[in-house]
């Protein structure tokens, strides 16, 4: 997550640079508007047509693309943060699953041990059934005249 914080700082710094570039461009265009009535000869018209107007158009396009780029980077940061959160949740669920798996394994081991004990006791009780039947018969014959 440290890398994403670094990336967020880079985007913020580029946002600051973008803002400064926009300010510089705006100052230049404002200055051009302020002097357009004083600077109205053929040479200035040629300079405007060949250099300054195209520069203004390219500057506007560049600023729009930079802003789009910045917005995409911010969306990317948001997506990466969400992925990181989901990864942490998944990691926690995986740990929970591992604990449950160990608990189930222990429960199965206990169930098999209890089943073995049940079989042993069942076998002993079946072996005692003839003895019990004999004792019941002796008790019945002692009671009967």
C-alpha positions as CSV (number, residue, x, y, z in Angstrom):
1,X,0.0,0.0,0.0
2,X,3.1,2.2,0.4
3,X,3.5,2.2,-3.4
4,X,0.0,3.5,-4.0
5,X,0.6,6.3,-1.5
6,X,3.7,7.2,-3.5
7,X,1.7,7.1,-6.7
8,X,-1.0,9.3,-5.1
9,X,1.7,11.9,-4.3
10,X,3.0,11.7,-7.9
11,X,-0.5,12.4,-9.2
12,X,-1.1,15.2,-6.7
13,X,2.3,16.8,-7.7
14,X,1.3,16.5,-11.4
15,X,-2.0,18.1,-10.5
16,X,-0.2,21.0,-9.0
17,X,2.0,21.3,-12.0
18,X,-1.0,21.1,-14.3
19,X,-2.6,23.9,-12.3
20,X,0.5,26.1,-12.6
21,X,0.7,25.4,-16.3
22,X,-2.9,26.5,-16.6
23,X,-2.2,29.7,-14.7
24,X,0.8,30.5,-16.9
25,X,-1.2,29.8,-20.0
26,X,-4.1,31.9,-18.8
27,X,-1.8,34.8,-18.0
28,X,-0.3,34.7,-21.5
29,X,-3.8,34.6,-23.1
30,X,-5.0,37.4,-20.9
31,X,-2.0,39.5,-21.8
32,X,-2.6,38.8,-25.5
33,X,-6.2,40.0,-25.1
34,X,-5.1,43.1,-23.2
35,X,-2.7,44.2,-26.0
36,X,-4.7,43.1,-29.0
37,X,-5.9,46.6,-29.7
38,X,-2.5,48.2,-29.4
39,X,-0.7,45.4,-31.3
40,X,-2.7,45.6,-34.5
41,X,-0.4,45.7,-37.5
42,X,0.4,43.2,-40.2
43,X,3.4,41.8,-38.4
44,X,1.4,41.1,-35.2
45,X,-1.4,39.5,-37.3
46,X,1.2,37.3,-39.0
47,X,2.7,36.4,-35.6
48,X,-0.7,35.6,-34.2
49,X,-1.7,33.5,-37.1
50,X,1.6,31.6,-37.4
51,X,2.6,31.1,-33.8
52,X,0.4,32.5,-31.0
53,X,-3.1,31.3,-32.1
54,X,-1.8,27.7,-32.9
55,X,0.0,27.8,-29.5
56,X,-3.3,28.7,-27.8
57,X,-5.1,25.9,-29.6
58,X,-2.4,23.4,-28.8
59,X,-2.2,24.6,-25.2
60,X,-5.9,24.1,-24.8
61,X,-5.7,20.6,-26.3
62,X,-2.7,19.7,-24.1
63,X,-4.5,21.0,-20.9
64,X,-7.6,19.0,-21.8
65,X,-5.5,15.8,-22.3
66,X,-3.6,16.4,-19.1
67,X,-6.8,16.8,-17.2
68,X,-8.2,13.6,-18.8
69,X,-4.9,11.8,-17.9
70,X,-5.1,13.1,-14.3
71,X,-8.7,11.9,-14.0
72,X,-7.8,8.5,-15.4
73,X,-4.9,8.2,-12.9
74,X,-7.2,9.1,-10.0
75,X,-9.7,6.5,-11.2
76,X,-6.8,4.0,-11.4
77,X,-5.7,4.9,-7.9
78,X,-9.3,4.3,-6.7
79,X,-9.4,0.9,-8.4
80,X,-6.1,-0.1,-7.0
81,X,-7.2,0.9,-3.5
82,X,-10.4,-1.2,-3.9
83,X,-8.4,-4.2,-5.2
84,X,-6.0,-3.8,-2.2
85,X,-9.0,-3.8,0.2
86,X,-10.5,-6.8,-1.5
87,X,-7.1,-8.6,-1.3
88,X,-7.0,-7.9,2.4
89,X,-10.5,-9.2,2.8
90,X,-9.7,-12.3,0.8
91,X,-6.5,-12.8,2.9
92,X,-8.6,-12.7,6.1
93,X,-11.2,-15.1,4.6
94,X,-8.4,-17.4,3.6
95,X,-7.0,-17.4,7.2
96,X,-10.5,-18.0,8.6
97,X,-10.9,-20.9,6.1
98,X,-7.6,-22.4,7.2
99,X,-8.7,-22.2,10.9
100,X,-12.0,-23.8,10.1
101,X,-10.3,-26.5,8.0
102,X,-8.0,-27.4,11.0
103,X,-11.0,-27.4,13.3
104,X,-12.9,-29.7,11.0
105,X,-9.9,-32.0,10.7
106,X,-9.7,-32.2,14.5
107,X,-13.4,-32.9,14.7
108,X,-13.2,-35.7,12.2
109,X,-10.2,-37.2,14.1
110,X,-12.3,-37.0,17.3
111,X,-15.3,-38.5,15.5
112,X,-13.2,-41.5,14.3
113,X,-11.8,-42.0,17.8
114,X,-15.3,-41.9,19.3
115,X,-16.5,-44.3,16.6
116,X,-13.6,-46.7,17.4
117,X,-14.6,-46.5,21.1
118,X,-18.2,-47.1,20.2
119,X,-17.3,-50.2,18.2
120,X,-15.2,-51.5,21.1
121,X,-17.9,-50.9,23.6
122,X,-20.6,-52.4,21.3
123,X,-18.5,-55.5,20.9
124,X,-18.0,-55.8,24.6
125,X,-21.7,-55.4,25.2
126,X,-22.6,-58.0,22.6
127,X,-20.2,-60.4,24.3
128,X,-22.0,-59.7,27.6
129,X,-25.5,-60.5,26.2
130,X,-25.2,-64.3,26.7
131,X,-24.0,-63.7,30.3
132,X,-26.9,-61.3,30.8
133,X,-29.4,-63.8,29.3
134,X,-28.0,-66.5,31.6
135,X,-28.3,-64.3,34.7
136,X,-31.9,-63.3,33.8
137,X,-32.7,-67.0,33.3
138,X,-31.2,-67.9,36.7
139,X,-33.1,-65.1,38.3
140,X,-36.4,-66.2,36.7
141,X,-35.8,-69.8,37.8
142,X,-35.0,-68.7,41.4
143,X,-38.3,-66.8,41.5
144,X,-40.5,-69.6,40.0
145,X,-41.6,-72.5,42.2
